Amino acid sequence: MASVYTNDLRLEEIGSGEQSGTWGDTTNTNLELIAEAFGFGTEAITTNADTHTTTVADGATDPGRAMYIKYTGTLDSSCTITIGPNTMTRVHIIENATSGSQDIVISQGSGANITIPNGHVKVVYLDGAGSGAAVVDAFTDLNLAGTTIAAALTVSGATTQTGVSTSAGKDVFNAGMSVKNGSTSAGFVEFFEDSDNGTNKATLIGPASTADITLTLPSTAGTIATTDDATALAIALG
């Protein structure tokens, strides 16, 4: 029986009674490929390609075998990346490091796929279901206990943690929330305009150095400030 490569790491499985005197070389190669699977790989996409295929090589080194795959290249539109073979079940950490501010879409078959925005990283798994294979966001229902600190945090959609509930796409913090910015500047919150209008924003930021200040909102319904009295509010807040 000839060697086969049907396992999830595409390692060579030696046929019974074959490779007498050389099976040790094949085994050593397999061990190296197992180590590669726990590592980091970079793969370039052809300039401005709309589609790209990553097929893990049988019994040979390949960046697509790595757990962490970084995709590079320059794109002028979204690119769909199909990872094969479509029977392979894997967990991947995938980084969209392409130039051109375009998404990459990770696919394995005709099933669900995952979009990774430019400059972002996602953890996904391939379900290996053949022609109908799907790619799933492994952290969709991630539950983070304890204290989580991020130097910069961008939330798209809804995120659920201990102390945080989600309703209609909004994140509800069932406790106090601290906004910090290290030694760069005071903590701040940015409120962006409707994306149909542009990318302008209003920034609420604390002073660089201050004693503790509490801003208490009114207890009745109404509007704190309008365009006409925004200047007065800014004076009142210091």
Helices and strands as residue ranges (DSSP letters): H 23-37, E 40-44, E 51-55, G 63-65, E 68-72, E 79-84, E 90-96, E 104-107, E 114-116, E 121-126, G 130-132, E 135-137, E 164-167, E 170-173, E 188-192, E 201-205, H 230-237
